């Protein structure tokens, strides 16, 4: 009987040996927190959302073929002023070589032309002879030709070209005869019945009442266009089409009675920003108001929003831990002084202050990179008070415990007692507070950027992307511009809140799940 009992005891010892793999495992504190965290389904969902947004923002920017500030263009037909057309209603004068027609004489001739055949001015006689429709020869009392008075204008085909007296005189006289050929300066020219002057088949000039001037620098007006404009004016047309250089183009003509000018607008293919292009193959989420790819801006904007959130929370935590640790450990007047400073920072109207500083940076035209740095410093400097109060409360409850008495008895310095023994015991609460605070910081940055006081162009953030909805037309018609940024912002903030709730429950020793 005794042998059986000995065998049973040996069997039990072997079964419960510490070397037995079937023994009950004791989890480390970190593993226990992780186990509790991953049992929380909402926390896992939040972590999945955050991982997705981090991959989207940081990895996506390397994969996408476009840059953050890359513009996209498209060809669009726009009406641009192509030419200005005026109808001459005043007489011009062509003065013969060696002769003079003073300005006052010309002014008086303009009054009597077509009415009288002679002008007497200061005792001098000027004889007027009509040689064509509103074309007159002016001679003196000796029969010498002084010049011509004419309404038709000689318009050169090439901009800036000039003509000699002989050419101008023969051209005007030939036009009065209804066309034909004439010689000038040793060259032969032909003129059509419409007043077009050619030499060896090349257009040289045209004679007519209409003065057609190009409104496009360095671009000459073809004769076919001048003829078509004259026809349109004669027929009272306001729109016409014309094939120029093998391309059919549309023209719109308006008349300004005050200036007596016809303005000819041409449908010109113009390279413009590809604004608000709908989602498609090249741009999966379309383009925004500056012609940039929305998907690319979302990726780079996520980087900016997340980096700002982490840097701001780091600044808040460093300031809060230092001041809160000193306040909670020393107590007394040090505690009172630091807590009154905390109260002051709680009373500071942070949003109006940030709006004022944002407007001041706008007025000083601070560069976008420097502006972003100021934004992070300002948000961090204004948000540390809550963390300081949290750390102070935790240290007040920890400083009287036995491990702190032992640390003091061992001769450790105050700095090591605070930052090597007290603060590490506050880290679980700090992690939860930082995680949940990240969401609110990202919301604050987005709000400032939405108001135009945060991150500035060309940098993108989810806030300044949503700024597009300041235009009510964009709000209703171009949903793809701002809704994706809103979804990214919602998922990120919601993910941080879910993870924060999960960490709070996981660090709670009273949790039974």
C-alpha positions as CSV (number, residue, x, y, z in Angstrom):
1,X,0.0,0.0,0.0
2,X,2.8,2.3,0.8
3,X,4.5,1.6,-2.6
4,X,1.3,2.6,-4.4
5,X,1.1,5.9,-2.5
6,X,4.8,6.6,-3.3
7,X,4.2,6.0,-7.0
8,X,1.1,8.3,-7.0
9,X,3.1,11.1,-5.2
10,X,5.9,10.7,-7.8
11,X,3.4,11.0,-10.6
12,X,1.9,14.2,-9.2
13,X,5.3,15.8,-8.7
14,X,6.2,14.9,-12.3
15,X,2.8,16.4,-13.5
16,X,3.3,19.7,-11.7
17,X,7.0,20.1,-12.4
18,X,8.1,23.6,-13.4
19,X,9.8,22.1,-16.4
20,X,6.5,20.7,-17.7
21,X,5.1,22.5,-20.8
22,X,1.6,21.8,-19.5
23,X,2.0,24.0,-16.5
24,X,0.0,27.2,-16.2
25,X,1.9,30.1,-17.9
26,X,2.1,33.5,-16.1
27,X,1.9,36.4,-18.5
28,X,4.1,39.5,-18.2
29,X,2.4,42.9,-17.6
30,X,3.0,43.9,-21.2
31,X,1.6,40.7,-22.6
32,X,-1.4,40.9,-20.3
33,X,-2.1,44.5,-21.5
34,X,-1.8,43.4,-25.1
35,X,-4.1,40.4,-24.5
36,X,-6.7,42.7,-22.9
37,X,-6.3,45.2,-25.8
38,X,-6.8,42.7,-28.6
39,X,-9.9,41.2,-26.9
40,X,-11.5,44.6,-27.3
41,X,-13.1,44.5,-30.8
42,X,-13.5,48.3,-31.1
43,X,-9.8,48.8,-30.2
44,X,-8.8,46.3,-32.9
45,X,-11.0,48.1,-35.4
46,X,-9.5,51.4,-34.4
47,X,-6.0,50.0,-34.7
48,X,-6.8,48.6,-38.2
49,X,-8.1,52.0,-39.2
50,X,-5.0,53.8,-38.0
51,X,-2.6,51.3,-39.7
52,X,-4.6,51.8,-42.9
53,X,-4.4,55.6,-42.7
54,X,-0.6,55.4,-41.9
55,X,0.0,53.1,-44.9
56,X,-2.2,55.3,-47.1
57,X,-0.4,58.5,-46.1
58,X,3.3,57.5,-45.8
59,X,3.6,54.5,-48.2
60,X,1.0,55.8,-50.7
61,X,3.1,59.0,-51.3
62,X,6.0,56.8,-52.5
63,X,3.8,54.7,-54.8
64,X,1.7,57.4,-56.5
65,X,3.4,58.7,-59.7
66,X,2.5,62.4,-59.0
67,X,4.1,65.0,-56.7
68,X,2.3,67.0,-54.0
69,X,2.3,70.3,-55.9
70,X,2.0,68.9,-59.5
71,X,-0.5,70.8,-61.7
72,X,-2.4,69.2,-64.5
73,X,-3.6,71.0,-67.6
74,X,-6.2,70.5,-70.3
75,X,-7.0,72.2,-73.6
76,X,-10.1,74.4,-73.5
77,X,-11.6,76.7,-76.1
78,X,-11.8,80.2,-74.7
79,X,-13.0,83.4,-76.4
80,X,-10.1,85.7,-76.6
81,X,-9.9,89.1,-78.4
82,X,-8.2,88.4,-81.7
83,X,-8.6,91.7,-83.5
84,X,-10.0,95.2,-83.2
85,X,-11.8,96.7,-86.2
86,X,-12.5,100.4,-86.6
87,X,-14.2,102.1,-89.5
88,X,-12.4,105.2,-90.6
89,X,-14.7,108.3,-90.6
90,X,-12.0,111.0,-90.9
91,X,-10.0,112.2,-93.8
92,X,-6.3,111.4,-93.9
93,X,-3.8,113.4,-96.0
94,X,-1.0,112.3,-98.2
95,X,1.4,115.2,-98.7
96,X,3.4,115.4,-102.0
97,X,7.2,115.5,-101.7
98,X,8.5,119.1,-101.2
99,X,5.0,120.4,-100.4
100,X,3.2,121.3,-97.1
101,X,-0.3,121.0,-95.8
102,X,-0.3,122.7,-92.3
103,X,-2.4,121.2,-89.6
104,X,-4.9,124.2,-89.5
105,X,-5.3,123.9,-93.3
106,X,-6.1,120.2,-93.0
107,X,-8.7,121.0,-90.2
108,X,-10.4,123.5,-92.5
109,X,-10.2,121.2,-95.5
110,X,-12.1,118.6,-93.5
111,X,-15.0,120.9,-93.1
112,X,-15.3,121.8,-96.8
113,X,-14.4,118.5,-98.5
114,X,-17.4,117.3,-100.5
115,X,-19.1,120.7,-100.2
116,X,-16.8,123.3,-101.8
117,X,-14.2,123.1,-104.5
118,X,-11.9,125.8,-103.0
119,X,-10.6,126.8,-99.6
120,X,-9.2,130.2,-98.9
121,X,-7.1,130.3,-95.7
122,X,-5.0,133.4,-94.7
123,X,-5.0,134.6,-98.3
124,X,-3.9,131.3,-99.8
125,X,-6.1,129.4,-102.1
126,X,-6.4,125.6,-102.1
127,X,-8.3,124.0,-104.9
128,X,-10.2,120.7,-104.3
129,X,-10.9,118.2,-107.1
130,X,-12.8,114.9,-106.5
131,X,-10.9,112.0,-108.2
132,X,-12.9,109.2,-106.6
133,X,-15.3,108.4,-103.9
134,X,-14.2,110.5,-101.0
135,X,-10.8,110.9,-102.6
136,X,-9.7,114.5,-103.4
137,X,-6.6,116.1,-105.0
138,X,-5.5,119.3,-103.3
139,X,-3.7,121.8,-105.5
140,X,-2.5,125.4,-105.1
141,X,-3.3,128.4,-107.3
142,X,-0.4,127.5,-109.6
143,X,-1.8,124.0,-110.2
144,X,0.9,122.2,-108.2
145,X,-0.3,119.1,-106.5
146,X,0.0,119.5,-102.7
147,X,-1.4,116.1,-101.8
148,X,-4.4,113.8,-101.5
149,X,-7.3,113.8,-99.0
150,X,-8.7,110.3,-98.6
151,X,-11.0,108.1,-96.5
152,X,-9.7,104.7,-97.5
153,X,-6.7,103.4,-95.5
154,X,-3.8,101.4,-96.8
155,X,-3.3,98.6,-94.4
156,X,0.0,96.6,-94.8
157,X,-0.2,92.9,-94.6
158,X,3.0,92.7,-92.5
159,X,2.8,94.5,-89.2
160,X,5.0,97.6,-89.1
161,X,5.6,97.8,-92.9
162,X,5.6,101.3,-94.5
163,X,5.0,102.6,-98.0
164,X,6.5,105.3,-100.1
165,X,4.5,108.3,-101.4
166,X,4.5,106.9,-105.0
167,X,3.1,103.6,-103.8
168,X,0.4,105.2,-101.7
169,X,-0.6,107.6,-104.4
170,X,-0.9,105.0,-107.1
171,X,-2.6,102.6,-104.8
172,X,-5.3,105.1,-103.8
173,X,-5.8,106.2,-107.4
174,X,-6.1,102.6,-108.7
175,X,-8.6,101.8,-105.9
176,X,-10.7,104.8,-107.0
177,X,-10.8,103.2,-110.5
178,X,-12.0,99.9,-109.2
179,X,-8.8,98.0,-109.3
180,X,-6.1,97.1,-111.8
181,X,-2.3,97.3,-112.0
182,X,0.1,100.0,-111.1
183,X,3.8,100.6,-110.8
184,X,5.7,102.1,-107.9
185,X,9.3,102.2,-106.9
186,X,10.2,100.2,-109.9
187,X,7.9,97.3,-109.0
188,X,4.6,96.2,-110.5
189,X,1.5,95.6,-108.2
190,X,-1.9,94.2,-108.9
191,X,-5.1,95.3,-107.0
192,X,-8.4,93.4,-106.9
193,X,-11.8,95.0,-106.9
194,X,-11.9,94.5,-103.2
195,X,-8.7,96.6,-102.7
196,X,-6.2,93.7,-102.1
197,X,-2.8,94.6,-103.4
198,X,-0.5,91.7,-104.4
199,X,3.0,91.4,-105.9
200,X,4.0,88.1,-107.5
201,X,1.0,86.4,-105.9
202,X,1.9,87.6,-102.3
203,X,-0.4,89.9,-100.4
204,X,1.2,93.3,-99.7
205,X,-1.6,95.5,-98.5
206,X,-5.2,96.2,-98.8
207,X,-7.1,99.5,-99.3
208,X,-10.4,100.0,-97.4
209,X,-12.3,101.9,-94.8
210,X,-11.8,99.2,-92.1
211,X,-8.7,99.3,-90.0
212,X,-8.0,95.8,-88.6
213,X,-5.5,95.6,-85.8
214,X,-4.3,92.4,-84.3
215,X,-4.7,92.1,-80.5
216,X,-2.3,89.1,-80.3
217,X,1.3,90.1,-80.0
218,X,3.4,89.0,-82.9
219,X,0.4,87.6,-84.9
220,X,-0.5,89.1,-88.3
221,X,-4.0,89.3,-89.7
222,X,-4.5,87.3,-92.9
223,X,-6.2,89.1,-95.8
224,X,-9.0,86.4,-95.9
225,X,-9.9,87.4,-92.4
226,X,-10.1,91.1,-93.2
227,X,-12.3,90.4,-96.2
228,X,-14.6,88.2,-94.1
229,X,-14.9,90.8,-91.4
230,X,-15.8,93.4,-93.9
231,X,-18.5,91.1,-95.3
232,X,-19.8,90.4,-91.8
233,X,-20.0,94.1,-91.0
234,X,-21.8,94.8,-94.2
235,X,-24.3,92.0,-93.6
236,X,-24.8,92.8,-89.9
237,X,-23.4,89.4,-88.8
238,X,-22.3,88.9,-85.2
239,X,-20.9,85.4,-85.6
240,X,-19.1,83.7,-88.4
241,X,-16.7,80.8,-89.1
242,X,-13.6,80.9,-91.2
243,X,-10.9,78.4,-92.1
244,X,-7.5,79.8,-91.4
245,X,-4.3,77.7,-91.9
246,X,-6.4,74.6,-92.5
247,X,-8.3,75.0,-89.2
248,X,-12.0,76.1,-89.0
249,X,-12.4,78.6,-86.2
250,X,-15.4,80.4,-84.8
251,X,-15.5,84.2,-84.3
252,X,-17.8,86.4,-82.4
253,X,-18.1,90.1,-83.2
254,X,-19.4,92.9,-80.9
255,X,-19.6,96.6,-81.5
256,X,-18.9,99.4,-79.0
257,X,-20.9,102.4,-80.2
258,X,-19.1,104.7,-77.8
259,X,-15.6,103.9,-79.2
260,X,-17.0,102.9,-82.6
261,X,-14.8,99.7,-82.5
262,X,-15.7,96.2,-83.5
263,X,-14.1,93.6,-81.2
264,X,-13.6,90.2,-82.8
265,X,-13.3,87.3,-80.3
266,X,-11.8,84.0,-81.4
267,X,-12.4,80.5,-79.9
268,X,-8.8,79.8,-79.1
269,X,-7.5,76.5,-77.7
270,X,-5.9,77.4,-74.4
271,X,-4.0,75.3,-71.9
272,X,-5.7,75.8,-68.6
273,X,-5.7,74.1,-65.2
274,X,-7.7,70.9,-65.3
275,X,-10.0,72.1,-62.5
276,X,-12.6,69.8,-60.9
277,X,-12.0,67.0,-63.3
278,X,-14.3,64.0,-62.4
279,X,-12.8,60.8,-61.1
280,X,-11.4,58.6,-63.9
281,X,-8.5,56.5,-65.0
282,X,-5.7,59.1,-64.7
283,X,-7.2,60.7,-61.5
284,X,-9.0,58.1,-59.5
285,X,-10.5,60.8,-57.2
286,X,-10.5,63.6,-59.8
287,X,-8.8,67.0,-59.4
288,X,-9.4,70.0,-57.2
289,X,-9.7,73.7,-57.8
290,X,-5.9,74.2,-58.6
291,X,-5.8,71.3,-61.1
292,X,-4.0,68.9,-58.7
293,X,-4.7,65.2,-58.2
294,X,-7.0,64.8,-55.2
295,X,-5.7,61.3,-54.3
296,X,-2.1,62.5,-54.2
297,X,-3.1,65.6,-52.1
298,X,-4.9,63.3,-49.7
299,X,-1.8,61.1,-49.2
300,X,0.6,64.0,-48.6
301,X,-2.1,65.8,-46.6
302,X,-2.3,62.8,-44.3
303,X,1.4,62.9,-43.7
304,X,1.2,66.6,-42.7
305,X,-1.8,66.1,-40.4
306,X,-0.3,63.1,-38.7
307,X,3.1,64.5,-38.3
308,X,1.7,67.7,-36.8
309,X,-0.4,65.7,-34.5
310,X,2.5,63.6,-33.2
311,X,4.9,66.5,-32.8
312,X,2.3,68.6,-31.0
313,X,1.4,65.8,-28.6
314,X,5.2,65.2,-28.0
315,X,5.7,68.9,-27.1
316,X,2.7,68.9,-24.8
317,X,3.8,65.7,-23.1
318,X,7.4,66.9,-22.5
319,X,6.3,70.2,-21.0
320,X,3.5,68.5,-19.0
321,X,5.6,65.7,-17.6
322,X,8.4,68.0,-16.5
323,X,6.1,70.6,-14.8
324,X,3.6,68.0,-13.5
325,X,6.4,65.8,-12.1
326,X,8.1,68.8,-10.3
327,X,4.8,70.0,-9.0
328,X,3.6,66.6,-7.7
329,X,6.9,65.7,-6.1
330,X,7.8,68.9,-4.3
331,X,4.3,70.1,-3.4
332,X,4.1,73.3,-1.2
333,X,4.7,76.6,-2.9
334,X,6.2,75.0,-6.0
335,X,3.0,73.0,-6.5
336,X,0.9,76.1,-5.9
337,X,2.9,78.2,-8.4
338,X,2.8,75.6,-11.2
339,X,-0.9,74.9,-10.7
340,X,-1.7,78.6,-10.9
341,X,0.2,78.7,-14.2
342,X,-1.8,75.7,-15.3
343,X,-5.0,77.6,-14.4
344,X,-3.9,80.5,-16.4
345,X,-3.3,78.3,-19.5
346,X,-6.7,76.8,-19.0
347,X,-8.2,80.3,-19.2
348,X,-6.3,81.3,-22.3
349,X,-8.8,81.5,-25.3
350,X,-6.6,79.3,-27.5
351,X,-8.7,79.4,-30.7
352,X,-9.0,83.3,-30.9
353,X,-5.3,83.5,-30.1
354,X,-4.4,81.1,-32.9
355,X,-6.7,83.0,-35.3
356,X,-5.0,86.3,-34.4
357,X,-1.6,84.8,-34.8
358,X,-2.6,83.1,-38.1
359,X,-3.8,86.4,-39.5
360,X,-0.6,88.1,-38.3
361,X,1.5,85.5,-40.2
362,X,-0.7,86.1,-43.3
363,X,0.0,89.8,-43.1
364,X,3.8,89.1,-42.7
365,X,3.7,86.6,-45.5
366,X,5.5,83.9,-43.5
367,X,6.7,81.1,-45.6
368,X,4.7,77.9,-45.5
369,X,7.5,75.8,-43.9
370,X,8.1,78.3,-41.1
371,X,4.4,78.8,-40.7
372,X,3.9,75.0,-40.1
373,X,6.7,75.1,-37.5
374,X,5.0,78.0,-35.7
375,X,1.7,76.2,-35.8
376,X,3.2,73.1,-34.1
377,X,5.0,75.1,-31.4
378,X,1.9,77.2,-30.7
379,X,-0.4,74.2,-30.4
380,X,2.1,72.4,-28.2
381,X,2.6,75.4,-26.0
382,X,-1.1,75.9,-25.4
383,X,-2.0,72.3,-24.7
384,X,0.3,71.0,-22.0
385,X,-1.8,72.1,-19.0
386,X,-4.0,69.0,-19.0
387,X,-1.1,66.6,-19.1
388,X,0.7,68.5,-16.3
389,X,-2.4,68.2,-14.1
390,X,-2.7,64.4,-14.8
391,X,1.0,63.7,-14.0
392,X,0.8,65.8,-10.9
393,X,-2.2,63.9,-9.6
394,X,-0.6,60.5,-10.2
395,X,2.7,61.5,-8.6
396,X,0.9,62.8,-5.5
397,X,-0.5,59.3,-4.9
398,X,2.8,57.6,-5.7
399,X,5.4,59.6,-3.9
400,X,4.4,58.3,-0.4
401,X,4.6,54.6,-1.3
402,X,7.3,52.3,0.0
403,X,9.4,52.1,-3.2
404,X,9.9,55.9,-3.1
405,X,11.0,55.7,0.5
406,X,13.5,53.1,-0.5
407,X,14.7,55.2,-3.4
408,X,15.2,58.2,-1.1
409,X,17.0,56.0,1.5
410,X,19.4,54.7,-1.2
411,X,20.5,58.3,-1.8
412,X,19.1,58.7,-5.4
413,X,19.0,62.3,-6.6
414,X,15.7,64.1,-6.9
415,X,15.9,64.1,-10.7
416,X,16.3,60.3,-10.8
417,X,13.5,59.8,-8.2
418,X,11.1,61.8,-10.4
419,X,12.0,60.7,-13.9
420,X,13.3,57.2,-13.3
421,X,10.8,56.0,-10.6
422,X,7.7,58.2,-10.5
423,X,7.2,59.1,-14.2
424,X,7.5,55.5,-15.5
425,X,4.6,54.6,-13.3
426,X,2.5,57.3,-15.0
427,X,3.3,56.2,-18.5
428,X,0.2,53.9,-18.9
429,X,-2.1,56.9,-18.2
430,X,0.1,59.1,-20.4
431,X,-0.2,56.7,-23.3
432,X,-3.9,56.7,-23.0
433,X,-4.1,60.5,-22.8
434,X,-1.7,61.0,-25.7
435,X,-3.6,58.6,-27.9
436,X,-6.9,60.2,-27.3
437,X,-5.4,63.7,-27.5
438,X,-4.0,63.1,-31.0
439,X,-7.5,63.0,-32.4
440,X,-8.4,66.4,-31.0
441,X,-5.1,67.9,-32.2
442,X,-5.7,66.7,-35.7
443,X,-9.2,68.2,-35.6
444,X,-7.8,71.5,-34.3
445,X,-5.2,71.6,-37.1
446,X,-7.9,70.8,-39.7
447,X,-10.1,73.6,-38.3
448,X,-7.3,76.1,-38.6
449,X,-6.4,75.0,-42.1
450,X,-10.1,75.1,-43.1
451,X,-10.2,78.7,-41.9
452,X,-7.1,79.4,-44.0
453,X,-4.9,80.0,-40.9
454,X,-3.1,76.7,-40.7
455,X,-1.1,74.8,-43.3
456,X,-0.7,76.8,-46.4
457,X,-0.3,76.0,-50.1
458,X,1.6,74.3,-51.7
459,X,1.6,71.9,-48.7
460,X,-1.6,69.9,-48.3
461,X,-3.4,68.9,-45.1
462,X,-6.8,67.3,-44.8
463,X,-8.1,70.6,-43.3
464,X,-7.0,72.9,-46.2
465,X,-8.4,70.3,-48.7
466,X,-11.8,70.5,-47.0
467,X,-11.4,74.3,-47.3
468,X,-12.7,73.9,-50.9
469,X,-16.3,73.7,-49.4
470,X,-16.1,77.5,-48.7
471,X,-17.5,77.7,-52.2
472,X,-21.2,76.5,-52.0
473,X,-21.1,75.5,-55.7
474,X,-18.1,73.1,-55.0
475,X,-19.9,71.9,-51.9
476,X,-22.9,70.6,-54.0
477,X,-21.4,69.9,-57.4
478,X,-17.9,68.5,-56.8
479,X,-18.4,66.0,-53.9
480,X,-15.2,64.1,-54.8
481,X,-13.1,67.2,-53.8
482,X,-13.9,67.3,-50.1
483,X,-15.7,64.1,-49.1
484,X,-12.6,61.9,-49.3
485,X,-10.6,64.3,-47.0
486,X,-13.5,64.3,-44.6
487,X,-13.6,60.5,-44.5
488,X,-9.9,60.3,-43.9
489,X,-10.2,62.8,-41.1
490,X,-13.1,60.9,-39.6
491,X,-11.4,57.5,-39.8
492,X,-8.1,58.8,-38.2
493,X,-9.8,60.6,-35.3
494,X,-12.2,57.7,-34.7
495,X,-9.3,55.2,-34.8
496,X,-7.3,57.2,-32.2
497,X,-10.4,57.3,-30.0
498,X,-11.1,53.6,-30.3
499,X,-7.4,52.8,-29.6
500,X,-7.4,55.2,-26.6
501,X,-10.5,53.6,-25.2
502,X,-8.9,50.1,-25.7
503,X,-5.7,51.1,-24.0
504,X,-7.6,52.7,-21.1
505,X,-9.5,49.5,-20.5
506,X,-6.3,47.3,-21.0
507,X,-4.3,49.2,-18.5
508,X,-7.1,49.1,-15.9
509,X,-6.2,46.3,-13.4
510,X,-9.8,45.9,-12.5
511,X,-10.8,44.8,-16.0
512,X,-11.9,41.2,-16.0
513,X,-12.1,40.6,-19.7
